[in-house]
């Protein structure tokens, strides 16, 4: 399903202005959410309209859901909805994800997805006056954790840069997205927070990754609690061979197009 929610505006001014919905000479629209994911939602609606006009009939009902909190993991939208009787009564047999917008005539087909983990490190340490050199402070621990996470990020970046056959979906991405703590500038705080957005590649052992993160927390002296805003389990890739009748149906429907297996 496509989604209607978008990420926050980083700066009110352009160019182009985020709320302008301006169209350039090439017909491109610049506004919040045009690429992620309103353009794909428009394509869904356009496809449905074309099918209805053609009089096409299907063995199953086709539903399109426009969800409103995808960027935050669907915690208050799709996640509770799938547990309702209304959803179960739909008797869903197969679903398509949002996919990805394409600036060319090539439409990529995705059959696997990385696991999203958003990890908050709640870091406790010795508090006191800023004129002292206290031991076991939250700042020291934060520095250690950030260095470990960013070192792993650098490894994944090198892996991507050194292998032209890899794409961003083949590696684990790690990004520091939030940090906070402290009350005033001359006091060493008792608690600091740092958050990382992690997208685990499908070949990553999630249990071992989590053990490694916990080990880092212990190595630096403990006093660190982990909170997960999202912690998606690994999902096996969708088979793209004769064992999957849904894939065969999809492939046969695209035979009139130029089809690149594995795209």
C-alpha positions in Angstrom: 0.0 0.0 0.0 1.2 3.6 -0.7 1.2 6.0 2.2 0.1 9.6 2.6 2.4 10.7 5.4 5.8 12.3 4.7 8.9 13.1 6.6 9.3 16.5 8.4 10.3 19.7 6.6 14.0 20.6 7.2 13.8 24.3 6.7 10.8 26.3 5.5 12.6 27.8 2.5 13.7 26.4 -0.8 14.7 26.3 -3.4 12.1 25.0 -4.1 9.7 25.7 -1.1 8.4 22.5 0.3 4.8 23.6 0.3 4.9 25.2 -3.1 4.0 22.2 -5.3 5.8 23.9 -8.1 6.1 22.3 -11.5 9.2 22.9 -13.5 9.7 22.9 -17.3 10.2 19.2 -17.4 6.8 18.6 -15.6 8.4 17.6 -12.3 6.5 18.5 -9.2 8.5 19.7 -6.1 6.6 19.4 -2.9 6.4 17.3 0.3 5.9 13.6 -0.4 5.9 13.8 -4.2 8.5 11.0 -4.5 7.8 9.2 -1.2 5.1 8.2 -1.8 2.3 10.2 -3.4 3.5 9.7 -7.0 3.2 5.9 -6.6 -0.2 6.3 -5.0 -1.3 8.3 -8.1 0.0 5.4 -10.2 -2.1 2.9 -8.2 -5.2 5.0 -8.7 -4.4 5.5 -12.4 -4.0 1.8 -12.9 -7.3 1.0 -11.1 -9.1 3.6 -13.3 -7.6 2.1 -16.4 -8.7 -1.4 -15.4 -12.2 -0.3 -14.6 -12.5 1.5 -17.9 -11.3 -1.6 -19.7 -14.0 -3.7 -18.1 -11.5 -6.1 -16.7 -12.8 -8.7 -14.3 -10.8 -10.5 -11.5 -11.2 -13.6 -9.4 -10.3 -11.7 -6.3 -11.2 -8.2 -4.9 -8.4 -5.7 -5.2 -8.0 -3.4 -2.3 -5.8 -0.3 -2.0 -5.0 1.1 1.4 -3.5 4.6 1.8 -2.0 4.6 5.3 -1.1 7.6 7.4 1.9 6.6 9.6 4.2 4.5 7.5 7.2 6.7 8.2 7.0 5.8 11.9 6.4 2.1 11.3 2.6 1.9 11.2 2.4 1.7 15.0 -1.0 3.4 15.1 -2.3 2.5 11.7 -1.6 -0.7 9.8 -0.1 -2.6 12.7 -3.3 -2.6 14.9 -5.5 -2.8 11.8 -4.2 -6.2 10.8 -5.4 -7.6 14.1 -9.0 -6.4 13.6 -11.9 -8.5 12.3 -12.4 -6.0 9.5 -8.9 -6.8 8.1 -9.3 -10.6 8.6 -12.7 -10.5 6.8 -10.9 -9.1 3.7 -9.3 -12.6 3.3 -6.0 -11.2 1.8 -4.2 -13.7 -0.3 -1.3 -11.6 -1.5 0.0 -8.0 -1.0 2.2 -5.6 -2.8 4.4 -3.1 -0.9 4.7 0.5 -1.9 7.6 -0.2 -4.3 9.7 2.8 -5.4 9.4 5.7 -7.7 11.5 5.6 -10.8 12.7 8.6 -12.8 13.1 6.5 -15.9 11.0 4.0 -17.9 12.5 1.1 -15.9 10.3 0.1 -13.0 12.3 -1.9 -10.4 10.7 -5.0 -8.8 11.6 -5.6 -5.2 11.3 -9.1 -3.7 13.1 -8.6 -0.4 13.5 -6.0 2.2 15.9 -5.1 4.9 14.8 -5.1 8.6 14.3 -1.7 10.2 15.6 -1.3 13.7 15.4 2.2 15.3 17.5 1.9 18.5 17.5 4.4 21.3 20.5 4.2 23.7 19.5 5.6 27.1 22.9 6.3 28.6 23.3 6.9 32.3 26.5 8.1 34.0 28.1 10.0 36.8 26.7 13.5 37.1 28.4 16.6 38.6 29.8 20.0 38.0 31.4 20.8 34.6 34.7 21.9 36.2 35.5 18.3 37.3 36.9 15.3 35.4 34.5 12.7 36.6 34.7 9.1 35.6 32.1 6.9 34.0 30.1 9.8 32.6 27.3 9.5 30.2 29.2 11.6 27.7 32.1 9.1 27.6 29.8 6.2 27.1 27.9 8.0 24.4 31.2 8.7 22.6 32.1 5.0 22.7 28.8 3.9 21.4 28.7 6.5 18.6 32.2 5.5 17.5 31.3 1.8 17.4 28.1 2.4 15.4 29.8 4.8 13.0 32.7 2.4 12.5 30.3 -0.3 11.5 28.6 2.3 9.2 32.0 3.0 7.6 32.6 -0.7 7.0 29.2 -1.0 5.2 30.0 2.1 3.1 33.4 0.6 2.0 31.6 -2.6 1.1 29.2 -0.7 -1.1 31.8 1.4 -2.8 34.2 -1.5 -3.4 31.7 -3.8 -5.1 29.9 -2.3 -8.1 27.4 -5.2 -8.1 26.0 -4.2 -4.8 23.2 -1.7 -4.3 22.1 0.2 -1.2 19.6 -2.6 -0.4 22.5 -5.2 -0.2 24.2 -3.5 2.8 23.3 -2.5 6.3 22.7 1.3 6.7 23.4 3.0 10.0 22.6 6.6 10.7 22.6 8.7 13.8 19.2 10.5 13.7 18.6 11.9 17.2 20.6 12.9 20.2 19.7 14.7 23.4 20.2 15.3 27.1 21.5 17.7 29.7 19.9 20.8 31.3 22.5 23.5 31.5 25.9 24.0 29.9 28.1 23.7 33.1 26.6 20.5 34.5 27.6 17.0 33.5 24.2 15.3 32.9 23.2 12.0 34.4 21.5 10.8 31.2 22.1 11.2 27.5 20.2 9.7 24.6 21.3 8.8 21.1 19.2 7.2 18.4 20.3 5.2 15.3 18.2 4.2 12.3 19.5 0.8 11.3 18.4 -1.1 8.2 19.8 -4.7 8.6 20.6 -6.4 5.3 18.9 -9.7 4.8 22.2 -11.7 5.2 22.8 -10.2 8.7 22.4 -12.5 11.7 20.1 -10.4 13.8 20.8 -12.3 17.0 24.5 -11.8 16.6 24.1 -8.1 15.8 22.0 -7.5 18.9 24.6 -9.4 21.0 27.3 -7.2 19.7 25.4 -4.0 20.6 24.8 -5.3 24.1 28.4 -6.2 24.4 29.5 -2.7 23.5 27.1 -1.4 26.2 28.7 -3.7 28.8 32.3 -3.0 27.6 31.9 0.7 28.3 30.7 0.2 31.8 27.0 -0.6 31.6 24.3 1.7 32.7 22.8 1.8 29.1 19.3 0.7 28.4 18.2 0.0 24.8 14.7 1.0 23.6 13.4 0.0 20.2 11.0 2.2 18.4 11.0 -0.4 15.6 12.6 -3.8 15.6 11.5 -5.7 12.5 12.3 -9.4 12.2 14.0 -10.9 9.2 11.6 -11.8 6.4 12.6 -14.3 3.8 12.8 -13.0 0.3 9.9 -13.7 -1.9 10.7 -16.6 -4.3 11.0 -15.5 -7.9 10.7 -18.9 -9.5 8.1 -21.6 -10.4 7.5 -22.4 -6.7 5.6 -19.1 -6.2 2.3 -18.9 -8.1 1.9 -15.3 -7.3 5.3 -14.5 -8.9 4.4 -16.5 -12.0 1.1 -14.6 -12.3 2.9 -11.3 -11.9 5.6 -12.3 -14.4 3.1 -13.4 -17.0 1.2 -10.1 -16.7 4.4 -8.2 -17.5 5.4 -10.3 -20.5 4.4 -7.5 -22.9 7.0 -5.3 -21.3 10.8 -5.6 -21.3 11.4 -7.7 -18.2 14.8 -7.8 -16.5 14.8 -10.7 -14.0 16.3 -9.9 -10.6 15.7 -6.2 -10.9 
